[in-house]
Amino acid sequence: MEAQKVDMFIMANGKFFESYQINQIREKLIAADDSKWAMISTLQFKDPTTSLIVSIFAGHLGIDRFIIGDTGLGVGKLLTCGGLGIWTIVDWFLIQGATREKNMEKIQQFLF
C-alpha cells in the first residue's frame, strides 16, 4: 500500500492502539497488498476513552468488560459487584490498555 494512505489511517486510528504498536502496524500496512485494504479500512475499533467512562459509571456491573469482548470477566464482575468494588477501581486504571489490546488483536487478524 502506499505510504500516504497508511499514514492517514494511522492518524485517524492511532488513539485506538498503544504507542509502541503504531510502528509495527504501519510496517505491516505498507507491506500488505491492496486487497486487504478494503477490509482493514472498514474495521470498527473500540474507543479507550468510552471504555473508561463506562467503567467509571457502570464498571461494578461488568459492562465495561462486556463492551470490549471480555465476556468471562464481565460475568465475574457482574456476579461479584465488581469484586466488592476493588476490581472496579483496578479496572479504572487497566480498561484503556485492555481496550487497546483488543483493538490490536482485531487488526492482527487481517495483517498477520
C-alpha positions in Angstrom: 0.0 0.0 0.0 1.1 3.5 -0.5 2.6 5.3 2.5 0.3 8.3 2.3 -2.8 6.1 2.7 -1.2 4.2 5.6 -0.2 7.5 7.3 -3.8 8.7 7.0 -5.1 5.5 8.6 -2.6 5.8 11.5 -3.6 9.5 12.1 -7.2 8.6 12.1 -6.9 5.5 14.3 -3.8 6.0 16.3 -5.7 6.6 19.6 -7.1 3.1 19.4 -3.7 1.5 19.8 -0.7 1.6 22.3 2.1 4.0 21.1 4.6 1.1 20.8 2.3 -0.7 18.4 2.0 2.1 15.9 5.3 1.4 14.1 4.5 -2.3 13.8 1.1 -1.6 12.4 2.5 0.9 9.9 5.1 -1.5 8.6 2.6 -4.3 8.2 0.1 -2.0 6.4 2.8 -0.8 4.0 3.8 -4.4 3.3 0.2 -5.6 2.9 -1.4 -5.8 -0.5 -4.3 -3.7 -1.6 -6.8 -6.5 -1.4 -6.7 -6.3 2.4 -7.1 -2.5 2.5 -10.9 -2.7 1.9 -11.4 -4.9 5.0 -9.0 -3.0 7.2 -10.5 0.4 6.4 -13.9 -0.8 7.4 -12.8 -2.2 10.8 -14.5 -0.6 13.8 -12.3 -0.1 16.8 -13.4 0.4 20.4 -12.6 3.8 21.9 -10.5 3.6 25.1 -12.0 6.8 26.4 -15.5 5.5 26.1 -14.4 2.3 27.8 -13.1 4.4 30.7 -16.3 6.4 31.0 -18.4 3.3 31.0 -16.0 1.7 33.6 -16.4 4.7 35.9 -20.2 4.7 35.8 -21.1 1.0 35.3 -17.9 -0.9 35.9 -19.3 -2.6 39.0 -21.8 -4.4 36.7 -19.0 -5.5 34.3 -20.5 -3.6 31.4 -17.0 -2.2 30.5 -15.7 -5.7 30.0 -18.7 -6.8 28.0 -18.2 -3.9 25.7 -14.6 -4.8 24.8 -15.5 -8.5 24.4 -14.2 -9.9 27.7 -17.4 -11.8 28.5 -15.9 -14.0 31.2 -14.5 -11.1 33.1 -17.8 -9.2 32.6 -19.8 -12.0 34.2 -17.3 -12.3 37.0 -17.6 -8.6 37.8 -21.4 -8.7 37.5 -21.7 -11.6 39.9 -19.3 -10.1 42.5 -20.5 -6.5 42.1 -17.1 -5.6 40.7 -15.2 -7.7 43.2 -16.8 -5.8 46.1 -15.6 -2.6 44.4 -11.9 -3.4 44.4 -12.0 -4.9 40.9 -13.9 -1.9 39.7 -11.3 0.6 40.9 -8.5 -1.5 39.5 -10.2 -1.6 36.1 -10.4 2.3 36.0 -6.6 2.1 35.5 -6.5 -1.0 33.3 -9.5 -0.7 31.0 -8.0 1.6 28.4 -4.9 -0.6 27.9 -7.2 -3.7 27.7 -9.3 -1.9 25.0 -6.2 -1.0 23.0 -5.0 -4.6 23.2 -8.4 -5.9 21.9 -8.1 -3.4 19.0 -4.6 -4.7 18.3 -5.9 -8.3 18.3 -8.7 -7.2 15.8 -6.2 -5.7 13.3 -3.8 -8.5 13.7 -6.4 -10.9 12.3 -6.2 -9.1 9.0 -2.5 -8.1 8.9 -0.5 -11.0 10.3 
